[in-house]
Amino acid sequence: VQLQASGGGLVQAGDSLRLSCTASGGDFSNFYMGWFRQTPGKEREFVGGITWNGGRIYYGDSVKGRFMISRDNARRSVYVQMNELKPEDSATYYCAASRRWSAQFTPSGFDYWGQGTQVTVSS
């Protein structure tokens, strides 16, 4: 399974950005998908996750109410719509796939990772 994340960039505080992640190989519709972010010297932080059919979506506390995760199994893709961006949202964002049926919230629960896409929010 290979994951390709895209959509990062440089934006201003208050702007919106949409990240995409497309999977190749594997049965995407069976994966629990997640988004994480990481800044240098810090641990990878859970941004959110979505179950195989989109029936349940989870968010990290720091992005609740501002970010929205969705998926399109026909397109083998998962998305995160990021609104009201803040400078502290600046990070490298990673998508990840888990073969486990239950929701996962830590990096150890995921089996496959994308290469990351950089998001920089200027004040």
FENCORPE-V128692 format. One record per residue. OMEGA is omega in degrees with one decimal (999 if undefined). BURIAL is + if it has 24 or more other C-alpha atoms within 12 Angstrom, else -. Layout:
omega->(OMEGA;OMEGA)
burial->(BURIAL;BURIAL)
This chain:
omega->(175.8;-179.6;-179.7;178.9;179.1;174.6;179.7;179.3;178.7;180.0;177.1;176.8;-178.9;179.5;176.8;178.8;178.0;176.3;177.9;176.0;-178.7;-177.4;171.2;-176.7;178.8;179.8;-173.0;-174.7;177.6;-176.9;162.6;-174.8;-179.8;172.7;175.5;173.5;-176.3;172.3;-176.9;177.0;-179.3;177.6;177.6;-174.6;178.1;175.7;178.8;179.3;-177.5;-179.8;-169.9;-177.9;-178.7;-176.2;177.3;179.5;-176.8;-179.6;170.9;-174.8;-174.5;-177.9;-179.5;179.2;-179.7;-178.0;176.3;-179.7;177.4;178.2;175.9;-175.3;178.4;179.0;-179.6;-173.7;173.4;-173.6;168.0;175.7;-175.7;-178.6;177.8;-175.2;-179.7;177.1;-179.8;174.0;179.3;-177.2;167.1;-176.6;-178.1;168.0;-176.9;-179.7;178.4;177.0;-178.6;-178.9;-176.9;179.0;179.8;-175.5;179.3;-178.0;-177.8;-179.9;-175.6;-173.3;-175.9;-176.3;171.2;-173.6;179.8;176.0;-172.7;173.9;177.7;-178.9;179.8;-177.6;999)
burial->(-;-;+;+;+;+;+;+;+;-;+;-;-;-;+;+;+;+;+;+;+;+;+;-;-;-;-;+;+;-;+;+;+;+;+;+;+;+;-;-;-;-;-;+;+;+;+;+;+;+;+;+;-;+;-;-;+;+;+;+;-;-;+;-;-;+;+;+;+;+;+;+;+;-;-;+;+;+;+;+;+;+;+;+;+;+;-;-;+;+;+;+;+;+;+;+;+;+;+;-;-;-;+;+;+;+;+;-;+;+;-;+;+;+;-;+;+;+;+;+;+;-;-)
